[in-house]
């Protein structure tokens, strides 16, 4: 039974895949309990609005899919680590940096970290820059640092928005499938029971 990768966000280790007629979201940690069944609409939103890459590759086992997603994640991590100091090193540099050096960090954050979707370090750099008097008192640099923060926060919000959309879709799906149960029990309890039943059949064991 082939497993087909549909879309991936390698910087997060998230991926959508299809098996038989169903589509699932795969996310760390890679366990059966973390699998979420979703619709094609969610996948389309992830690609067009939340930065997922469309990527169609077939695998024979879940282990192969997970290995591929993890390898893509590691590649991104390695690429992000090149050429930039650690955050601790950065903080030591910023304390004594000239305007030219501060401008260089802003430029690299804008041109490297943001396009690579490395939002955590980018936000940390912008936050540290905005603590410096030399940046606060320089309108141009201050606005650039604030713009970096806005972009990072928007992307984090997009990620949360996708998670919220998936949760809402799941709740509506359970309500349609089990209308009587939904009247007397929380949707989360129904979902947990269904997941337990599915795991007993273990249609797709999560080999890690």
Secondary structure by P-SEA (a helix, b strand, c coil): cbbbbcccccccccbbbbcccbbbbbccccccccbbbbcaaaaaaaaacccccbbbbbbccaaaaaaaaaaaaaaaaaaaacccccaaaaaaaaacccaaaaaaaaaaaacccccccaaaaaaaaaaaaaacccccccaaaaaaaaaaaaaaaaaaaaaaaaaaaaaaaaaaaaaaacaaaaacccaaaaaaaaaaaaaaaccccccc
